[in-house]
Amino acid sequence: MRTEMTATSAISHACTLPLSDPTDAAKSHSMRPYRPIGMNNKTIRRVVILGGGYAGVMCANRLAGTLRGKVQVTLVNPINSFVERLLLHEVAARADSDSATRHSLTELLNPSVQLVIGSATTIRHDHNEIDGVDSPSGKQWTLQYDDLIYAIGSGAVLDPVPGTREFAFDLSSLEQAHKLRDALAECVAGDSVIVVGGGSTAIEMVSELSVARPDLSLKMITSSVLAPTVSEKARAYIRNAQAMRNVDVIENVSVAEVTPDGIITGSGEHVEGNVVVWAASFAVPSLARDSGLAVDKSGRLLVDASMRSTAHPRILGAGDGAVVTGSAGRTLRMACATAAPQGAHAAQTVIADLKGVEPKPFALRYLVLSLSLGPGDGLIQLTNSDDTPRDFTIKGKTGALFNDLNNRYARVILSWERRRAGSYHWAKPKNHRPENIDA
């Protein structure tokens, strides 16, 4: 049986556990209290994972399943939910999609993983300690670790452009998707919605909305070309799909300010909009930078080939919060297709360390870029190993089917890893030796 608790109860060893979700109340009688392992205990390795996304859950399940009895895995997340960010555009556009997007971490994690409902505020790397706050109560706590997995993910970039934080909505979290859905519900026929951005998030948002709310006037404004990471053939298909749904796509136009009634472009033109959705880019929280860890200019944790921090080897990074360079010298993109392999590899590095062997370098071969263009339409862009687009694409209903399967696979692999650690494998460049996960 899993130990599920708030961080405050974890630190105080309370027998009565505050629950993060009312639905968990019926389970409370069978929960056991959290008992941290002392710093001088060398038989159990304490691994703390910050973040319950694709990277964090994958890492937790692989470690807990592979090293049973050898590690104490604790996962810290603000809520007791794994949220499929791939589907948040559906949450915002449709009222019936929450259940397919939000999943209990209690059910998704290996039963031996201890779940702390809270948020880290400071990483004190000199003492191998993390300070944080309990989500339900706001009380402060401290956790000790032997290995820390930094997998807290990313959010929307709102501050650089004036007015975004005050007047724009984003899709960085389930909470934000709900706020956008509420705002869209207040729109009446003929109202204008502006989606800022030209990448996957913006395309999927405007595509879903064009089907769910064909009565709205939709505009997509991007500072670059539409879908800059796909081939010209794929880009032409996306443009045509938007045109058929009366979406006005405005390319190579920057946004200088978001106002209560629209946006102001870089050239000073005012574009009216009842709702503005900011989907231009994502950024990482400042926790790593604020804690004095080695980060790049955007605040992402700098890691070596084994996913360890370049300055603090007891800290590993995985997912959007870490910057990793691929075999071709390109920075790997923020995506679940990157996060899940990184989470598994971070676990492998800890496993290798326990075995006293040198960890293998991380390697990843991208295969496809998957896009939803609304119900019944999708695009699968085949890619080279370095993530550059190939000429071959799968479009239309077949593309939608493949996209749906790809999205389901992203979550299902976490369940597979829970049941059988090491079952998840990802594509790697040729001549890369597979890892041995035996403990």
C-alpha positions as CSV (number, residue, x, y, z in Angstrom):
1,M,0.0,0.0,0.0
2,R,1.4,3.4,-0.9
3,T,2.1,6.0,1.7
4,E,0.3,9.1,0.5
5,M,0.5,12.3,2.5
6,T,1.1,16.0,2.6
7,A,4.6,17.1,3.1
8,T,3.8,18.4,6.6
9,S,2.6,15.0,7.8
10,A,5.6,13.4,6.2
11,I,8.1,15.4,8.2
12,S,6.2,15.3,11.5
13,H,5.5,11.6,11.3
14,A,1.9,12.3,12.1
15,C,-0.4,9.3,12.3
16,T,-3.4,11.2,11.1
17,L,-2.5,12.1,7.5
18,P,-4.0,15.3,5.9
19,L,-5.3,14.2,2.5
20,S,-4.9,16.1,-0.7
21,D,-8.1,14.9,-2.2
22,P,-11.4,14.1,-0.6
23,T,-11.7,10.9,-2.6
24,D,-8.7,9.6,-0.7
25,A,-10.4,9.7,2.6
26,A,-11.7,6.2,2.4
27,K,-8.1,4.9,2.0
28,S,-6.6,6.8,5.0
29,H,-7.1,4.0,7.5
30,S,-4.6,1.8,5.7
31,M,-1.8,4.3,5.1
32,R,1.4,4.1,7.0
33,P,3.3,7.2,8.2
34,Y,6.4,8.4,6.4
35,R,9.7,7.7,8.1
36,P,12.7,9.5,6.6
37,I,16.0,7.5,6.6
38,G,18.8,9.1,8.6
39,M,21.7,10.7,6.8
40,N,24.1,8.0,8.2
41,N,22.1,5.1,6.8
42,K,24.0,3.6,3.9
43,T,21.8,0.6,3.2
44,I,18.8,2.6,1.8
45,R,19.4,5.3,-0.9
46,R,17.0,8.2,-0.5
47,V,15.9,9.6,-3.9
48,V,13.7,12.7,-4.0
49,I,12.0,13.5,-7.3
50,L,10.6,17.0,-7.8
51,G,7.7,16.9,-10.3
52,G,5.0,14.5,-11.2
53,G,5.0,14.8,-14.9
54,Y,6.2,12.4,-17.6
55,A,9.9,12.6,-16.5
56,G,9.2,12.4,-12.8
57,V,6.7,9.5,-12.8
58,M,8.8,7.5,-15.2
59,C,11.9,8.0,-13.1
60,A,10.0,7.1,-9.9
61,N,8.5,3.9,-11.3
62,R,11.8,2.7,-12.8
63,L,13.7,3.3,-9.6
64,A,11.1,1.9,-7.2
65,G,10.5,-1.2,-9.3
66,T,14.2,-2.0,-10.1
67,L,15.7,-1.3,-6.7
68,R,13.1,-2.7,-4.4
69,G,14.5,-2.6,-0.8
70,K,17.5,-0.6,-1.9
71,V,15.9,2.9,-2.4
72,Q,13.4,5.1,-0.7
73,V,11.7,7.0,-3.5
74,T,9.8,10.2,-2.6
75,L,8.0,12.2,-5.3
76,V,7.0,15.8,-4.6
77,N,4.1,17.4,-6.6
78,P,1.7,20.3,-5.9
79,I,-1.4,18.1,-6.5
80,N,-2.2,14.4,-6.4
81,S,-2.7,14.3,-10.2
82,F,-0.8,13.5,-13.3
83,V,-2.0,15.9,-16.0
84,E,-1.6,15.1,-19.7
85,R,-0.5,18.5,-20.9
86,L,-0.7,17.1,-24.4
87,L,-4.5,17.4,-24.1
88,L,-5.0,20.7,-22.3
89,H,-6.2,22.3,-25.5
90,E,-9.1,19.9,-25.4
91,V,-9.9,20.8,-21.7
92,A,-10.0,24.5,-22.7
93,A,-12.2,24.0,-25.7
94,R,-14.5,21.2,-24.4
95,A,-16.2,20.8,-21.0
96,D,-16.2,16.9,-21.2
97,S,-12.5,16.2,-21.4
98,D,-11.2,16.6,-17.8
99,S,-11.5,12.9,-16.9
100,A,-9.4,11.9,-19.9
101,T,-6.7,14.4,-19.0
102,R,-6.3,14.1,-15.2
103,H,-5.1,10.9,-13.5
104,S,-4.5,10.1,-9.9
105,L,-0.8,9.9,-9.1
106,T,-1.7,7.4,-6.4
107,E,-2.8,5.0,-9.1
108,L,0.0,5.7,-11.5
109,L,3.0,5.4,-9.2
110,N,4.6,2.3,-8.0
111,P,3.0,1.4,-4.6
112,S,6.3,1.9,-2.7
113,V,6.8,5.5,-3.9
114,Q,6.0,8.0,-1.2
115,L,3.9,10.9,-2.5
116,V,4.4,14.3,-0.9
117,I,1.7,16.9,-1.9
118,G,3.6,20.1,-1.8
119,S,6.1,22.4,-3.6
120,A,9.9,22.9,-3.2
121,T,11.0,26.4,-2.5
122,T,14.7,26.0,-2.0
123,I,17.3,23.3,-2.8
124,R,20.1,23.5,-0.2
125,H,22.6,21.4,-2.2
126,D,25.4,21.9,0.3
127,H,23.4,20.0,2.8
128,N,21.4,17.7,0.5
129,E,18.2,19.1,1.7
130,I,15.0,20.6,0.1
131,D,12.8,23.2,1.8
132,G,9.2,23.4,0.7
133,V,5.6,24.1,1.6
134,D,2.7,21.8,2.1
135,S,0.0,22.4,-0.6
136,P,-3.1,22.1,1.5
137,S,-1.9,23.8,4.7
138,G,1.0,26.1,3.5
139,K,3.2,24.8,6.3
140,Q,6.9,24.6,5.7
141,W,8.9,21.3,5.6
142,T,12.4,19.9,4.8
143,L,13.3,16.7,3.1
144,Q,16.8,15.1,2.9
145,Y,18.1,13.3,-0.1
146,D,21.0,11.3,-1.4
147,D,20.0,11.9,-5.0
148,L,17.7,14.6,-6.2
149,I,15.9,14.3,-9.5
150,Y,15.0,17.8,-10.8
151,A,11.9,17.2,-13.0
152,I,9.6,20.1,-12.3
153,G,8.8,20.9,-15.9
154,S,7.9,24.2,-17.5
155,G,5.2,26.9,-17.7
156,A,4.1,29.7,-20.0
157,V,6.4,32.7,-20.6
158,L,4.2,35.7,-19.5
159,D,6.5,38.4,-18.2
160,P,8.5,39.7,-21.2
161,V,5.5,41.1,-23.0
162,P,3.5,43.7,-21.1
163,G,-0.1,42.7,-20.3
164,T,0.3,39.0,-20.8
165,R,0.0,38.1,-17.1
166,E,-2.9,40.5,-16.5
167,F,-5.0,39.9,-19.7
168,A,-3.9,36.7,-21.4
169,F,-4.7,33.0,-20.8
170,D,-2.4,30.1,-21.2
171,L,-2.3,26.3,-21.3
172,S,0.6,25.7,-18.9
173,S,-1.5,23.8,-16.4
174,L,-4.9,22.3,-15.8
175,E,-5.9,25.2,-13.6
176,Q,-5.0,27.6,-16.4
177,A,-6.9,25.5,-19.0
178,H,-10.0,25.7,-16.7
179,K,-9.7,29.5,-16.5
180,L,-9.5,29.7,-20.3
181,R,-12.5,27.4,-20.7
182,D,-14.5,29.6,-18.4
183,A,-13.6,32.7,-20.4
184,L,-14.5,31.0,-23.7
185,A,-17.8,30.0,-22.2
186,E,-18.7,33.6,-21.7
187,C,-18.0,34.4,-25.4
188,V,-21.0,34.9,-27.7
189,A,-21.3,34.3,-31.4
190,G,-19.1,36.7,-33.3
191,D,-16.6,37.3,-30.5
192,S,-13.0,37.3,-31.4
193,V,-10.3,35.0,-29.9
194,I,-6.6,35.6,-30.6
195,V,-4.2,32.7,-30.2
196,V,-0.6,34.0,-30.0
197,G,2.0,31.5,-31.2
198,G,2.7,29.3,-34.2
199,G,4.0,26.1,-32.7
200,S,2.2,22.9,-31.6
201,T,0.4,24.3,-28.6
202,A,-1.1,27.2,-30.6
203,I,-2.0,25.1,-33.6
204,E,-3.8,22.4,-31.5
205,M,-5.6,25.1,-29.5
206,V,-7.0,27.0,-32.4
207,S,-7.8,23.8,-34.3
208,E,-9.8,22.3,-31.4
209,L,-11.6,25.6,-30.9
210,S,-12.5,26.0,-34.5
211,V,-14.5,22.8,-34.3
212,A,-15.9,23.3,-30.8
213,R,-16.9,26.9,-31.4
214,P,-17.3,27.6,-35.1
215,D,-19.4,30.7,-34.1
216,L,-16.2,32.5,-32.9
217,S,-13.9,34.7,-35.0
218,L,-10.4,33.0,-34.6
219,K,-7.0,34.5,-35.3
220,M,-3.6,33.0,-34.8
221,I,-0.7,35.4,-34.7
222,T,2.9,34.2,-34.8
223,S,6.2,36.1,-34.9
224,S,7.7,33.4,-37.3
225,V,6.3,31.2,-39.9
226,L,3.5,28.8,-39.0
227,A,4.8,25.5,-37.6
228,P,8.5,26.2,-38.1
229,T,9.6,22.7,-37.2
230,V,7.7,20.8,-39.9
231,S,8.3,20.4,-43.6
232,E,6.9,22.8,-46.3
233,K,4.5,20.1,-47.3
234,A,3.2,19.7,-43.8
235,R,3.0,23.4,-43.3
236,A,0.9,23.8,-46.4
237,Y,-1.5,21.2,-45.1
238,I,-1.8,23.0,-41.7
239,R,-2.4,26.4,-43.4
240,N,-5.1,24.8,-45.6
241,A,-6.8,23.2,-42.6
242,Q,-7.0,26.5,-40.8
243,A,-8.3,28.3,-43.9
244,M,-11.1,25.8,-44.4
245,R,-12.2,26.5,-40.8
246,N,-12.0,30.3,-41.3
247,V,-9.0,30.7,-39.0
248,D,-7.1,33.9,-39.9
249,V,-3.4,33.0,-39.7
250,I,-1.1,36.0,-39.4
251,E,2.6,35.1,-39.8
252,N,5.8,37.0,-39.1
253,V,4.1,39.5,-36.9
254,S,5.3,40.1,-33.3
255,V,3.1,41.0,-30.3
256,A,4.3,44.0,-28.3
257,E,1.6,44.2,-25.7
258,V,-1.6,42.4,-24.6
259,T,-4.5,44.8,-23.7
260,P,-7.9,44.2,-22.1
261,D,-9.5,44.2,-25.6
262,G,-6.8,42.5,-27.7
263,I,-3.2,42.9,-28.7
264,I,-0.8,45.5,-30.1
265,T,1.6,44.3,-32.7
266,G,5.2,45.2,-33.0
267,S,4.3,47.8,-35.7
268,G,1.8,49.4,-33.4
269,E,-1.4,48.0,-34.9
270,H,-4.2,47.2,-32.5
271,V,-6.0,43.8,-33.1
272,E,-9.3,43.4,-31.3
273,G,-9.9,40.3,-29.3
274,N,-12.3,39.3,-26.5
275,V,-10.0,36.5,-25.4
276,V,-6.2,36.3,-25.9
277,V,-4.5,32.9,-25.5
278,W,-0.8,33.1,-25.0
279,A,0.8,30.0,-26.5
280,A,4.0,31.5,-27.9
281,S,6.6,29.8,-25.7
282,F,7.3,28.1,-22.4
283,A,9.8,28.8,-19.6
284,V,11.0,26.9,-16.5
285,P,10.5,27.9,-12.9
286,S,13.3,29.8,-11.2
287,L,13.9,27.2,-8.5
288,A,17.2,25.9,-9.9
289,R,18.6,29.4,-10.5
290,D,17.4,30.7,-7.1
291,S,19.0,27.8,-5.4
292,G,22.4,28.5,-6.9
293,L,22.5,25.6,-9.3
294,A,24.3,25.8,-12.6
295,V,21.7,26.8,-15.2
296,D,21.6,28.2,-18.7
297,K,20.4,31.7,-19.5
298,S,16.8,30.5,-19.5
299,G,17.1,28.9,-16.1
300,R,17.2,25.3,-17.2
301,L,19.5,23.0,-15.2
302,L,22.8,22.3,-16.9
303,V,23.5,18.5,-17.0
304,D,26.2,16.2,-18.4
305,A,25.7,13.2,-20.7
306,S,24.5,11.1,-17.7
307,M,21.9,13.7,-16.7
308,R,23.8,14.8,-13.6
309,S,24.1,18.5,-12.8
310,T,27.4,19.8,-14.1
311,A,28.1,21.5,-10.7
312,H,26.3,19.2,-8.2
313,P,26.6,15.5,-9.1
314,R,24.0,14.4,-6.4
315,I,21.4,16.3,-8.5
316,L,20.1,15.0,-11.8
317,G,17.8,16.8,-14.3
318,A,15.1,15.4,-16.5
319,G,12.3,16.9,-18.6
320,D,11.7,20.5,-19.6
321,G,13.7,21.8,-16.6
322,A,17.0,20.4,-17.8
323,V,18.9,21.4,-20.9
324,V,20.3,18.4,-22.8
325,T,22.2,18.4,-26.1
326,G,21.5,15.6,-28.5
327,S,24.0,13.6,-30.5
328,A,23.8,16.1,-33.4
329,G,24.6,19.1,-31.2
330,R,21.1,20.4,-31.1
331,T,19.3,21.2,-27.8
332,L,16.5,18.7,-27.3
333,R,13.0,20.1,-27.5
334,M,10.6,20.4,-24.5
335,A,8.2,17.5,-25.1
336,C,6.9,14.4,-23.4
337,A,8.8,12.5,-26.2
338,T,12.0,13.9,-24.6
339,A,10.9,13.9,-20.9
340,A,10.0,10.2,-20.5
341,P,13.3,8.9,-21.9
342,Q,15.2,11.4,-19.8
343,G,13.3,10.3,-16.7
344,A,14.1,6.7,-17.4
345,H,17.8,7.5,-18.0
346,A,18.1,9.6,-14.8
347,A,16.9,6.4,-13.0
348,Q,19.5,4.4,-14.9
349,T,22.2,6.8,-13.7
350,V,21.3,6.3,-10.1
351,I,21.1,2.5,-10.6
352,A,24.6,2.5,-12.2
353,D,25.9,4.5,-9.3
354,L,24.6,2.0,-6.8
355,K,26.2,-0.8,-8.8
356,G,29.5,1.0,-8.9
357,V,29.7,1.3,-12.6
358,E,30.0,4.2,-15.0
359,P,26.6,5.5,-16.2
360,K,26.0,5.5,-19.9
361,P,25.5,8.7,-21.8
362,F,21.9,9.7,-22.7
363,A,20.9,9.1,-26.3
364,L,17.6,9.7,-28.0
365,R,16.5,9.3,-31.6
366,Y,13.3,11.3,-32.5
367,L,10.9,9.5,-34.8
368,V,7.8,11.7,-35.3
369,L,6.2,15.0,-34.5
370,S,2.5,14.5,-33.8
371,L,-0.1,17.2,-34.1
372,S,-3.9,17.3,-33.6
373,L,-5.8,19.5,-36.0
374,G,-9.1,19.0,-34.3
375,P,-11.4,16.0,-34.1
376,G,-10.9,13.8,-37.1
377,D,-7.9,15.6,-38.4
378,G,-4.2,15.3,-37.6
379,L,-0.7,15.4,-38.9
380,I,2.2,13.0,-38.2
381,Q,5.5,14.5,-39.4
382,L,8.3,11.9,-39.6
383,T,11.6,13.2,-38.5
384,N,15.3,12.5,-38.8
385,S,17.1,11.3,-35.6
386,D,18.1,14.9,-34.9
387,D,14.4,16.0,-35.0
388,T,14.6,17.8,-38.4
389,P,11.6,17.0,-40.6
390,R,11.6,14.4,-43.4
391,D,9.4,14.7,-46.5
392,F,7.0,12.0,-45.4
393,T,3.8,12.9,-43.5
394,I,0.5,11.2,-42.5
395,K,-2.5,13.5,-42.7
396,G,-6.3,13.6,-42.2
397,K,-8.2,10.9,-40.4
398,T,-5.3,8.5,-40.4
399,G,-3.1,11.3,-39.0
400,A,-5.7,11.9,-36.3
401,L,-5.8,8.2,-35.4
402,F,-2.0,8.0,-35.1
403,N,-1.9,11.2,-33.1
404,D,-4.5,9.8,-30.6
405,L,-2.5,6.6,-30.3
406,N,0.7,8.6,-29.8
407,N,-0.9,10.6,-27.0
408,R,-2.2,7.5,-25.3
409,Y,1.1,5.8,-25.5
410,A,2.8,8.7,-23.7
411,R,0.7,7.9,-20.6
412,V,0.4,4.2,-21.0
413,I,4.2,3.7,-20.8
414,L,4.1,5.1,-17.3
415,S,1.6,2.4,-16.3
416,W,3.7,-0.2,-18.0
417,E,6.8,0.9,-16.0
418,R,4.8,0.8,-12.8
419,R,3.8,-2.9,-13.4
420,R,7.2,-3.9,-14.8
421,A,10.2,-1.7,-14.3
422,G,12.4,-1.6,-17.4
423,S,9.6,-2.3,-19.8
424,Y,9.8,1.1,-21.4
425,H,12.4,1.5,-24.2
426,W,12.9,4.4,-26.5
427,A,14.6,4.8,-29.9
428,K,18.3,5.6,-29.9
429,P,20.7,6.4,-32.7
430,K,22.4,3.6,-34.5
431,N,25.5,2.0,-32.9
432,H,24.2,2.9,-29.4
433,R,24.5,0.1,-26.9
434,P,21.3,-0.7,-24.9
435,E,21.4,-0.2,-21.2
436,N,21.4,-3.1,-18.7
437,I,18.8,-2.2,-16.0
438,D,19.4,-5.2,-13.8
439,A,20.0,-4.0,-10.2
